[in-house]
Amino acid sequence: MYLFEWGFHWGKSLSSYEERLEEAKNQQRQPGQPELNAPESVQESVSKSVYDNESLYAYNDTYIDVRTPNDEKRGLITLAAGGTGSMLMWGALAAFWLAISRLYDSSSGSPGLEFYIFGLILTPATGVLALYFYFKYAFRFLFLEAFTARRLIIRFNRITRKVYLLRPNLIGGTRIMDWDKTQIIVEKNMTELEGTGGFVWLSWDKGDGTDLEGNPTDDIEVAFVGKPTRNASELLAFWEYIRRYMEDGPAAAPAPEKLIPKFPWPWLSLKAAWGLDTRFLRNSALWVFVLLNILMLPLILIHAFGHWLSLLLCYEPRFPRVIEEAGRASAQAET
C-alpha cells in the first residue's frame, strides 16, 4: 500500500540532499526528450472544470482531507509475509513440542542418538534460524500493510494555507508544508491516454515546511494525491478542484456528493479486491471480463480476506490536536 512513498523515502536515504541537488543540476535533458510543462505555481489554473475524483475523506469550510493513490492496493503482502511468518512460527513451535514430547514419552523407550542430533538439536535450530532470517529481512515489509496507519491522509487547509501530510514514521512522519511553495509535477499538455491511472504529484524543497516540533524540513518532501484517474481531463480537473478550494474557497470547489468511508466494512474489501468498475457493464463487449472474474472468484475472495485483515490489523490515523484546531477560529470568524 505504501510502496510509492516507501520507495521514495528509502531512495532519499541513499544519498544526501546536497548530492541529489548537484546531480539534478548536472543532469541534461536528452535530445528529443520533452520538457515537463508543469504549472508554475499554485496560482496557475490548469483546467476549466473541477472534479473531486471521489478522493475526499472530509470536506468543510476550513479543510479537505484527500486520499492517496494506493489505498485499495493491500492484502497480498499481508497474506504473503504474514502467512509465511505464521507458518515458520508454527513450524518452530511444533518442532520444539514434538522434541520435548518424545523426550518425556517413556512408552516409546529411550530415544537414540539420531533423535538428539536431528529431533532435539538440528530441527528446532533450523526453525529458529528461519525465524531469525524472517524477522531480519522480511518482517519489515509487513509494516507496509499491517500494524501501521490504515491510510495516508493529505489535508489542504485553506485558512492556514498549509498542506498537512499524515504519514507513519516509516515513510517520513507527519509534516506541515507551505501551500504557496508547492511544486506541482503534472504535465499540463498530456494526452488523454497519458492520464490513465495517473495521480497528482506534489513536492516541496528543503525548508518549505516543518515537522510537528517546528523544525524546518531538511530534505525534499513529496505527496501522491488522489485516486488514479481514467484520463488527463479527470487528472487536471482534480488538481484544479484542490487548487480552487485553496485559492478561491469552497464555493469554487463544491462538496462531493459522497465522502470516502473510513470504517473497514468487509464488503468494501471485496469490492477493492474485485477491482472492477461496474460502469463497464454498460458495454456488452466487455462482459467477458465478468466471466473471467467469476472463474477467479476463489482467488478474489482470498485477496479480499487479506485486504480486510490488513485493515483490521491497522489503526485509524488521526491528526495531532494542533493540526485539528488549525484555522478553526479564523474560519468561524469568516462566517
C-alpha atoms as a printed R data frame, in Angstrom:
    type eleno elety resid chain resno       x       y       z
1   ATOM     1    CA   MET     A     1   0.000   0.000   0.000
2   ATOM     2    CA   TYR     A     2   2.811   2.428   0.821
3   ATOM     3    CA   LEU     A     3   5.217   1.199  -1.894
4   ATOM     4    CA   PHE     A     4   5.468   4.561  -3.708
5   ATOM     5    CA   GLU     A     5   6.046   6.536  -0.526
6   ATOM     6    CA   TRP     A     6   8.347   3.917   0.986
7   ATOM     7    CA   GLY     A     7  10.372   3.711  -2.224
8   ATOM     8    CA   PHE     A     8  10.868   7.478  -2.368
9   ATOM     9    CA   HIS     A     9  11.708   7.704   1.328
10  ATOM    10    CA   TRP     A    10  14.151   4.808   1.036
11  ATOM    11    CA   GLY     A    11  15.731   6.422  -2.041
12  ATOM    12    CA   LYS     A    12  16.416   9.610  -0.079
13  ATOM    13    CA   SER     A    13  18.433   7.633   2.445
14  ATOM    14    CA   LEU     A    14  20.884   6.509  -0.255
15  ATOM    15    CA   SER     A    15  22.313   9.993  -0.801
16  ATOM    16    CA   SER     A    16  22.396  13.400   0.828
17  ATOM    17    CA   TYR     A    17  20.242  16.337  -0.221
18  ATOM    18    CA   GLU     A    18  23.316  18.168  -1.492
19  ATOM    19    CA   GLU     A    19  24.351  15.190  -3.629
20  ATOM    20    CA   ARG     A    20  20.912  14.920  -5.201
21  ATOM    21    CA   LEU     A    21  20.799  18.669  -5.830
22  ATOM    22    CA   GLU     A    22  24.176  18.595  -7.543
23  ATOM    23    CA   GLU     A    23  23.114  15.616  -9.640
24  ATOM    24    CA   ALA     A    24  19.960  17.434 -10.730
25  ATOM    25    CA   LYS     A    25  21.987  20.492 -11.759
26  ATOM    26    CA   ASN     A    26  24.365  18.390 -13.847
27  ATOM    27    CA   GLN     A    27  21.626  16.344 -15.475
28  ATOM    28    CA   GLN     A    28  20.866  17.398 -19.024
29  ATOM    29    CA   ARG     A    29  17.754  16.704 -20.995
30  ATOM    30    CA   GLN     A    30  18.351  14.098 -23.694
31  ATOM    31    CA   PRO     A    31  17.762  15.037 -27.367
32  ATOM    32    CA   GLY     A    32  14.112  14.591 -28.220
33  ATOM    33    CA   GLN     A    33  13.086  14.259 -24.583
34  ATOM    34    CA   PRO     A    34  10.157  16.607 -23.926
35  ATOM    35    CA   GLU     A    35  10.417  19.105 -21.109
36  ATOM    36    CA   LEU     A    36   7.787  18.832 -18.395
37  ATOM    37    CA   ASN     A    37   5.244  21.589 -18.881
38  ATOM    38    CA   ALA     A    38   4.077  21.869 -15.282
39  ATOM    39    CA   PRO     A    39   2.166  24.713 -13.616
40  ATOM    40    CA   GLU     A    40   4.493  27.471 -12.476
41  ATOM    41    CA   SER     A    41   2.731  27.877  -9.140
42  ATOM    42    CA   VAL     A    42  -0.454  27.061  -7.271
43  ATOM    43    CA   GLN     A    43  -1.992  30.245  -8.700
44  ATOM    44    CA   GLU     A    44  -1.954  28.884 -12.277
45  ATOM    45    CA   SER     A    45  -5.185  27.266 -13.480
46  ATOM    46    CA   VAL     A    46  -4.863  24.017 -15.434
47  ATOM    47    CA   SER     A    47  -8.494  23.209 -16.272
48  ATOM    48    CA   LYS     A    48 -11.795  24.929 -16.941
49  ATOM    49    CA   SER     A    49 -13.665  22.313 -14.902
50  ATOM    50    CA   VAL     A    50 -13.306  20.826 -11.434
51  ATOM    51    CA   TYR     A    51 -13.691  17.236 -10.303
52  ATOM    52    CA   ASP     A    52 -13.380  15.804  -6.794
53  ATOM    53    CA   ASN     A    53 -12.271  12.412  -8.225
54  ATOM    54    CA   GLU     A    54 -14.127  10.578  -5.456
55  ATOM    55    CA   SER     A    55 -10.993  11.140  -3.366
56  ATOM    56    CA   LEU     A    56 -12.134  13.092  -0.301
57  ATOM    57    CA   TYR     A    57 -12.383  11.775   3.246
58  ATOM    58    CA   ALA     A    58 -13.543  15.101   4.704
59  ATOM    59    CA   TYR     A    59 -14.828  18.453   3.428
60  ATOM    60    CA   ASN     A    60 -15.690  21.635   5.281
61  ATOM    61    CA   ASP     A    61 -15.084  25.372   5.082
62  ATOM    62    CA   THR     A    62 -11.620  25.010   6.639
63  ATOM    63    CA   TYR     A    63 -10.003  21.995   5.025
64  ATOM    64    CA   ILE     A    64 -10.361  18.978   2.808
65  ATOM    65    CA   ASP     A    65  -8.796  15.578   3.552
66  ATOM    66    CA   VAL     A    66  -7.672  13.695   0.454
67  ATOM    67    CA   ARG     A    67  -6.636  10.075  -0.119
68  ATOM    68    CA   THR     A    68  -3.524   8.710  -1.841
69  ATOM    69    CA   PRO     A    69  -3.381   6.523  -4.998
70  ATOM    70    CA   ASN     A    70  -2.772   3.097  -3.451
71  ATOM    71    CA   ASP     A    71  -5.476   2.831  -0.779
72  ATOM    72    CA   GLU     A    72  -7.030  -0.293  -2.333
73  ATOM    73    CA   LYS     A    73  -3.710  -1.998  -3.101
74  ATOM    74    CA   ARG     A    74  -3.292  -4.044   0.028
75  ATOM    75    CA   GLY     A    75  -3.760  -7.578   1.266
76  ATOM    76    CA   LEU     A    76  -1.209  -9.504  -0.792
77  ATOM    77    CA   ILE     A    77   1.743  -8.519   1.393
78  ATOM    78    CA   THR     A    78  -0.324  -9.305   4.476
79  ATOM    79    CA   LEU     A    79  -1.129 -12.756   3.130
80  ATOM    80    CA   ALA     A    80   2.401 -13.468   1.876
81  ATOM    81    CA   ALA     A    81   4.557 -12.004   4.636
82  ATOM    82    CA   GLY     A    82   2.071 -12.690   7.437
83  ATOM    83    CA   GLY     A    83   1.317 -16.208   6.209
84  ATOM    84    CA   THR     A    84   4.993 -17.055   5.861
85  ATOM    85    CA   GLY     A    85   5.754 -15.793   9.346
86  ATOM    86    CA   SER     A    86   2.818 -17.695  10.821
87  ATOM    87    CA   MET     A    87   3.912 -20.937   9.183
88  ATOM    88    CA   LEU     A    88   7.511 -20.515  10.327
89  ATOM    89    CA   MET     A    89   6.360 -19.742  13.862
90  ATOM    90    CA   TRP     A    90   4.023 -22.737  13.889
91  ATOM    91    CA   GLY     A    91   6.765 -24.996  12.499
92  ATOM    92    CA   ALA     A    92   9.300 -23.900  15.093
93  ATOM    93    CA   LEU     A    93   6.857 -24.382  17.973
94  ATOM    94    CA   ALA     A    94   5.776 -27.760  16.593
95  ATOM    95    CA   ALA     A    95   9.397 -28.901  16.363
96  ATOM    96    CA   PHE     A    96  10.032 -27.933  19.990
97  ATOM    97    CA   TRP     A    97   6.783 -29.535  21.129
98  ATOM    98    CA   LEU     A    98   7.445 -32.840  19.336
99  ATOM    99    CA   ALA     A    99  11.020 -32.975  20.610
100 ATOM   100    CA   ILE     A   100  10.007 -32.381  24.226
101 ATOM   101    CA   SER     A   101   7.060 -34.804  23.954
102 ATOM   102    CA   ARG     A   102   9.326 -37.523  22.575
103 ATOM   103    CA   LEU     A   103  11.934 -36.849  25.244
104 ATOM   104    CA   TYR     A   104   9.442 -37.377  28.080
105 ATOM   105    CA   ASP     A   105   7.486 -40.197  26.436
106 ATOM   106    CA   SER     A   106   8.582 -43.262  28.390
107 ATOM   107    CA   SER     A   107   6.300 -45.604  26.444
108 ATOM   108    CA   SER     A   108   8.470 -45.255  23.323
109 ATOM   109    CA   GLY     A   109  11.631 -46.317  25.049
110 ATOM   110    CA   SER     A   110  14.878 -44.422  25.325
111 ATOM   111    CA   PRO     A   111  15.493 -42.138  22.327
112 ATOM   112    CA   GLY     A   112  18.530 -42.911  20.209
113 ATOM   113    CA   LEU     A   113  21.440 -40.724  19.177
114 ATOM   114    CA   GLU     A   114  19.723 -39.665  15.943
115 ATOM   115    CA   PHE     A   115  16.867 -38.183  17.981
116 ATOM   116    CA   TYR     A   116  19.240 -35.958  19.961
117 ATOM   117    CA   ILE     A   117  21.023 -34.851  16.782
118 ATOM   118    CA   PHE     A   118  18.026 -34.293  14.485
119 ATOM   119    CA   GLY     A   119  14.980 -34.095  16.738
120 ATOM   120    CA   LEU     A   120  16.410 -32.151  19.663
121 ATOM   121    CA   ILE     A   121  19.105 -30.021  18.004
122 ATOM   122    CA   LEU     A   122  19.021 -29.658  14.211
123 ATOM   123    CA   THR     A   123  15.251 -29.436  13.578
124 ATOM   124    CA   PRO     A   124  14.478 -26.829  16.292
125 ATOM   125    CA   ALA     A   125  17.666 -24.942  15.378
126 ATOM   126    CA   THR     A   126  16.552 -24.798  11.735
127 ATOM   127    CA   GLY     A   127  13.183 -23.397  12.787
128 ATOM   128    CA   VAL     A   128  14.809 -20.739  14.962
129 ATOM   129    CA   LEU     A   129  17.239 -19.822  12.180
130 ATOM   130    CA   ALA     A   130  14.385 -19.499   9.681
131 ATOM   131    CA   LEU     A   131  12.524 -17.209  12.077
132 ATOM   132    CA   TYR     A   132  15.685 -15.137  12.566
133 ATOM   133    CA   PHE     A   133  16.065 -14.508   8.839
134 ATOM   134    CA   TYR     A   134  12.330 -13.835   8.521
135 ATOM   135    CA   PHE     A   135  12.321 -11.156  11.218
136 ATOM   136    CA   LYS     A   136  15.600  -9.707   9.964
137 ATOM   137    CA   TYR     A   137  14.757  -9.424   6.269
138 ATOM   138    CA   ALA     A   138  11.024  -9.988   5.614
139 ATOM   139    CA   PHE     A   139   9.037  -8.841   8.650
140 ATOM   140    CA   ARG     A   140   9.666  -5.163   7.915
141 ATOM   141    CA   PHE     A   141   7.638  -5.392   4.701
142 ATOM   142    CA   LEU     A   142   4.573  -6.379   6.702
143 ATOM   143    CA   PHE     A   143   4.517  -2.820   8.051
144 ATOM   144    CA   LEU     A   144   3.669  -1.591   4.562
145 ATOM   145    CA   GLU     A   145   0.165  -3.013   5.068
146 ATOM   146    CA   ALA     A   146  -0.298  -4.079   8.691
147 ATOM   147    CA   PHE     A   147   0.492  -2.825  12.203
148 ATOM   148    CA   THR     A   148   0.652   0.700  10.837
149 ATOM   149    CA   ALA     A   149  -1.645   3.573   9.848
150 ATOM   150    CA   ARG     A   150  -4.678   2.352   7.941
151 ATOM   151    CA   ARG     A   151  -4.309   5.093   5.368
152 ATOM   152    CA   LEU     A   152  -2.313   8.188   4.428
153 ATOM   153    CA   ILE     A   153  -4.204  11.475   4.562
154 ATOM   154    CA   ILE     A   154  -3.267  14.772   2.951
155 ATOM   155    CA   ARG     A   155  -5.052  17.775   4.400
156 ATOM   156    CA   PHE     A   156  -5.361  21.031   2.488
157 ATOM   157    CA   ASN     A   157  -6.220  23.837   4.921
158 ATOM   158    CA   ARG     A   158  -7.266  26.976   3.082
159 ATOM   159    CA   ILE     A   159  -7.241  29.129   6.236
160 ATOM   160    CA   THR     A   160  -3.685  28.384   7.331
161 ATOM   161    CA   ARG     A   161  -2.578  27.835   3.696
162 ATOM   162    CA   LYS     A   162  -0.772  24.705   4.723
163 ATOM   163    CA   VAL     A   163  -0.678  21.140   3.431
164 ATOM   164    CA   TYR     A   164  -0.533  18.552   6.222
165 ATOM   165    CA   LEU     A   165   0.951  15.139   5.460
166 ATOM   166    CA   LEU     A   166  -0.270  12.491   7.904
167 ATOM   167    CA   ARG     A   167   2.146   9.577   7.470
168 ATOM   168    CA   PRO     A   168   3.729   6.872   9.646
169 ATOM   169    CA   ASN     A   169   7.335   7.433  10.676
170 ATOM   170    CA   LEU     A   170   8.249   4.560   8.346
171 ATOM   171    CA   ILE     A   171   7.757   6.881   5.379
172 ATOM   172    CA   GLY     A   172   8.677  10.260   6.794
173 ATOM   173    CA   GLY     A   173   6.191  11.070   9.541
174 ATOM   174    CA   THR     A   174   3.777  13.982   9.802
175 ATOM   175    CA   ARG     A   175   4.811  17.192   8.038
176 ATOM   176    CA   ILE     A   176   3.383  20.708   7.740
177 ATOM   177    CA   MET     A   177   4.123  22.100   4.275
178 ATOM   178    CA   ASP     A   178   3.683  25.578   2.825
179 ATOM   179    CA   TRP     A   179   0.910  25.654   0.217
180 ATOM   180    CA   ASP     A   180   2.415  28.619  -1.663
181 ATOM   181    CA   LYS     A   181   5.714  26.767  -2.105
182 ATOM   182    CA   THR     A   182   4.081  23.641  -3.511
183 ATOM   183    CA   GLN     A   183   5.578  22.352  -6.757
184 ATOM   184    CA   ILE     A   184   3.045  20.547  -8.962
185 ATOM   185    CA   ILE     A   185   4.551  17.753 -11.041
186 ATOM   186    CA   VAL     A   186   1.767  17.468 -13.594
187 ATOM   187    CA   GLU     A   187   2.071  17.737 -17.379
188 ATOM   188    CA   LYS     A   188  -0.468  20.329 -18.478
189 ATOM   189    CA   ASN     A   189  -0.470  19.162 -22.103
190 ATOM   190    CA   MET     A   190  -0.654  15.410 -21.538
191 ATOM   191    CA   THR     A   191  -2.785  13.312 -23.844
192 ATOM   192    CA   GLU     A   192  -5.951  11.704 -22.523
193 ATOM   193    CA   LEU     A   193  -4.248   8.310 -22.613
194 ATOM   194    CA   GLU     A   194  -1.285   9.568 -20.564
195 ATOM   195    CA   GLY     A   195  -3.686  10.491 -17.803
196 ATOM   196    CA   THR     A   196  -4.949   6.922 -17.460
197 ATOM   197    CA   GLY     A   197  -4.108   5.657 -13.993
198 ATOM   198    CA   GLY     A   198  -2.455   8.975 -13.172
199 ATOM   199    CA   PHE     A   199  -2.458  10.980  -9.963
200 ATOM   200    CA   VAL     A   200  -1.319  14.364  -8.716
201 ATOM   201    CA   TRP     A   201   2.295  14.528  -7.571
202 ATOM   202    CA   LEU     A   202   3.257  17.381  -5.244
203 ATOM   203    CA   SER     A   203   6.740  18.174  -3.967
204 ATOM   204    CA   TRP     A   204   8.452  20.656  -1.685
205 ATOM   205    CA   ASP     A   205  12.093  21.630  -1.447
206 ATOM   206    CA   LYS     A   206  14.199  21.639   1.685
207 ATOM   207    CA   GLY     A   207  12.906  24.159   4.223
208 ATOM   208    CA   ASP     A   208   9.456  24.522   2.623
209 ATOM   209    CA   GLY     A   209   7.762  23.049   5.687
210 ATOM   210    CA   THR     A   210   8.252  21.906   9.260
211 ATOM   211    CA   ASP     A   211   7.786  18.871  11.458
212 ATOM   212    CA   LEU     A   212   5.438  18.886  14.440
213 ATOM   213    CA   GLU     A   213   8.132  20.445  16.639
214 ATOM   214    CA   GLY     A   214   8.517  23.367  14.258
215 ATOM   215    CA   ASN     A   215  11.900  22.314  12.886
216 ATOM   216    CA   PRO     A   216  12.338  23.146   9.185
217 ATOM   217    CA   THR     A   217  12.308  20.145   6.869
218 ATOM   218    CA   ASP     A   218  15.840  19.099   5.965
219 ATOM   219    CA   ASP     A   219  15.062  17.308   2.713
220 ATOM   220    CA   ILE     A   220  12.694  17.063  -0.226
221 ATOM   221    CA   GLU     A   221   9.124  16.041   0.620
222 ATOM   222    CA   VAL     A   222   6.588  14.545  -1.774
223 ATOM   223    CA   ALA     A   223   2.917  13.649  -1.692
224 ATOM   224    CA   PHE     A   224   0.998  11.465  -4.150
225 ATOM   225    CA   VAL     A   225  -2.583  12.689  -4.160
226 ATOM   226    CA   GLY     A   226  -5.915  11.216  -5.216
227 ATOM   227    CA   LYS     A   227  -7.403   8.094  -6.714
228 ATOM   228    CA   PRO     A   228  -5.862   7.085 -10.068
229 ATOM   229    CA   THR     A   229  -7.771   8.841 -12.841
230 ATOM   230    CA   ARG     A   230  -9.183   7.485 -16.097
231 ATOM   231    CA   ASN     A   231  -7.792  10.206 -18.376
232 ATOM   232    CA   ALA     A   232  -5.957  13.508 -18.464
233 ATOM   233    CA   SER     A   233  -9.128  15.604 -18.218
234 ATOM   234    CA   GLU     A   234 -10.014  13.996 -14.887
235 ATOM   235    CA   LEU     A   235  -6.473  14.379 -13.585
236 ATOM   236    CA   LEU     A   236  -6.200  18.067 -14.419
237 ATOM   237    CA   ALA     A   237  -9.747  18.778 -13.219
238 ATOM   238    CA   PHE     A   238  -8.951  17.059  -9.922
239 ATOM   239    CA   TRP     A   239  -5.898  19.222  -9.324
240 ATOM   240    CA   GLU     A   240  -7.973  22.253 -10.339
241 ATOM   241    CA   TYR     A   241 -10.552  21.255  -7.705
242 ATOM   242    CA   ILE     A   242  -7.903  21.291  -4.966
243 ATOM   243    CA   ARG     A   243  -6.334  24.491  -6.277
244 ATOM   244    CA   ARG     A   244  -9.618  26.405  -6.426
245 ATOM   245    CA   TYR     A   245 -10.636  25.215  -2.977
246 ATOM   246    CA   MET     A   246  -7.392  26.607  -1.566
247 ATOM   247    CA   GLU     A   247  -7.243  29.761  -3.659
248 ATOM   248    CA   ASP     A   248 -10.901  30.701  -4.154
249 ATOM   249    CA   GLY     A   249 -12.732  28.912  -1.345
250 ATOM   250    CA   PRO     A   250 -15.460  26.243  -1.019
251 ATOM   251    CA   ALA     A   251 -17.812  27.989  -3.448
252 ATOM   252    CA   ALA     A   252 -15.355  27.325  -6.277
253 ATOM   253    CA   ALA     A   253 -14.994  23.655  -5.351
254 ATOM   254    CA   PRO     A   254 -18.363  22.282  -4.182
255 ATOM   255    CA   ALA     A   255 -18.585  19.471  -1.668
256 ATOM   256    CA   PRO     A   256 -18.626  15.998  -3.217
257 ATOM   257    CA   GLU     A   257 -21.863  14.047  -3.313
258 ATOM   258    CA   LYS     A   258 -20.280  11.307  -1.215
259 ATOM   259    CA   LEU     A   259 -17.203  11.151   1.020
260 ATOM   260    CA   ILE     A   260 -14.989   8.088   1.256
261 ATOM   261    CA   PRO     A   261 -15.995   5.912   4.241
262 ATOM   262    CA   LYS     A   262 -13.239   5.042   6.685
263 ATOM   263    CA   PHE     A   263 -14.799   2.139   8.558
264 ATOM   264    CA   PRO     A   264 -13.353  -1.212   7.373
265 ATOM   265    CA   TRP     A   265 -16.546  -2.842   6.154
266 ATOM   266    CA   PRO     A   266 -15.769  -6.293   4.694
267 ATOM   267    CA   TRP     A   267 -17.791  -5.679   1.514
268 ATOM   268    CA   LEU     A   268 -15.556  -2.689   0.737
269 ATOM   269    CA   SER     A   269 -12.573  -5.037   0.817
270 ATOM   270    CA   LEU     A   270 -14.398  -7.394  -1.522
271 ATOM   271    CA   LYS     A   271 -15.126  -4.509  -3.877
272 ATOM   272    CA   ALA     A   272 -11.476  -3.428  -3.821
273 ATOM   273    CA   ALA     A   273 -10.240  -6.962  -4.468
274 ATOM   274    CA   TRP     A   274 -12.739  -7.491  -7.255
275 ATOM   275    CA   GLY     A   275 -11.147  -4.482  -8.911
276 ATOM   276    CA   LEU     A   276 -13.849  -3.863 -11.495
277 ATOM   277    CA   ASP     A   277 -15.651  -0.657 -12.257
278 ATOM   278    CA   THR     A   278 -19.344  -1.539 -12.534
279 ATOM   279    CA   ARG     A   279 -19.805   1.033 -15.274
280 ATOM   280    CA   PHE     A   280 -18.173  -1.326 -17.776
281 ATOM   281    CA   LEU     A   281 -21.387  -3.425 -17.645
282 ATOM   282    CA   ARG     A   282 -22.941  -0.868 -19.967
283 ATOM   283    CA   ASN     A   283 -20.597  -2.101 -22.690
284 ATOM   284    CA   SER     A   284 -21.620  -5.620 -23.721
285 ATOM   285    CA   ALA     A   285 -18.288  -6.158 -25.500
286 ATOM   286    CA   LEU     A   286 -16.561  -6.226 -22.098
287 ATOM   287    CA   TRP     A   287 -18.873  -8.745 -20.432
288 ATOM   288    CA   VAL     A   288 -16.221 -11.426 -20.965
289 ATOM   289    CA   PHE     A   289 -14.309  -9.879 -18.075
290 ATOM   290    CA   VAL     A   290 -17.245 -10.602 -15.790
291 ATOM   291    CA   LEU     A   291 -16.959 -14.291 -16.691
292 ATOM   292    CA   LEU     A   292 -13.212 -14.267 -16.057
293 ATOM   293    CA   ASN     A   293 -13.713 -12.708 -12.644
294 ATOM   294    CA   ILE     A   294 -16.375 -15.241 -11.738
295 ATOM   295    CA   LEU     A   295 -13.927 -18.031 -12.607
296 ATOM   296    CA   MET     A   296 -11.319 -16.326 -10.407
297 ATOM   297    CA   LEU     A   297 -13.769 -15.841  -7.539
298 ATOM   298    CA   PRO     A   298 -11.897 -18.122  -5.060
299 ATOM   299    CA   LEU     A   299  -8.678 -16.128  -5.535
300 ATOM   300    CA   ILE     A   300 -10.605 -12.868  -5.304
301 ATOM   301    CA   LEU     A   301 -12.188 -13.953  -2.019
302 ATOM   302    CA   ILE     A   302  -8.759 -14.871  -0.599
303 ATOM   303    CA   HIS     A   303  -7.399 -11.489  -1.668
304 ATOM   304    CA   ALA     A   304 -10.445  -9.746  -0.165
305 ATOM   305    CA   PHE     A   305  -9.845 -11.539   3.130
306 ATOM   306    CA   GLY     A   306  -6.215 -10.410   3.120
307 ATOM   307    CA   HIS     A   307  -7.331  -6.866   2.314
308 ATOM   308    CA   TRP     A   308  -9.823  -6.832   5.192
309 ATOM   309    CA   LEU     A   309  -7.343  -8.470   7.574
310 ATOM   310    CA   SER     A   310  -4.747  -5.816   6.807
311 ATOM   311    CA   LEU     A   311  -7.305  -3.112   7.614
312 ATOM   312    CA   LEU     A   312  -8.188  -4.776  10.916
313 ATOM   313    CA   LEU     A   313  -4.507  -5.033  11.833
314 ATOM   314    CA   CYS     A   314  -4.032  -1.290  11.317
315 ATOM   315    CA   TYR     A   315  -5.075   1.726  13.365
316 ATOM   316    CA   GLU     A   316  -7.079   4.684  12.085
317 ATOM   317    CA   PRO     A   317  -4.679   7.659  11.917
318 ATOM   318    CA   ARG     A   318  -5.648  10.994  13.384
319 ATOM   319    CA   PHE     A   319  -4.061  14.397  13.024
320 ATOM   320    CA   PRO     A   320  -2.489  15.854  16.173
321 ATOM   321    CA   ARG     A   321  -4.683  18.280  18.069
322 ATOM   322    CA   VAL     A   322  -2.657  21.310  16.956
323 ATOM   323    CA   ILE     A   323  -3.424  20.466  13.318
324 ATOM   324    CA   GLU     A   324  -7.084  19.607  14.011
325 ATOM   325    CA   GLU     A   325  -7.629  23.034  15.547
326 ATOM   326    CA   ALA     A   326  -5.563  24.958  12.993
327 ATOM   327    CA   GLY     A   327  -7.623  27.637  11.268
328 ATOM   328    CA   ARG     A   328 -10.902  26.910  13.069
329 ATOM   329    CA   ALA     A   329 -11.122  30.243  14.843
330 ATOM   330    CA   SER     A   330 -10.440  32.172  11.642
331 ATOM   331    CA   ALA     A   331 -12.993  30.086   9.724
332 ATOM   332    CA   GLN     A   332 -15.650  30.785  12.338
333 ATOM   333    CA   ALA     A   333 -14.829  34.489  12.176
334 ATOM   334    CA   GLU     A   334 -15.373  34.393   8.385
335 ATOM   335    CA   THR     A   335 -18.856  33.008   8.827
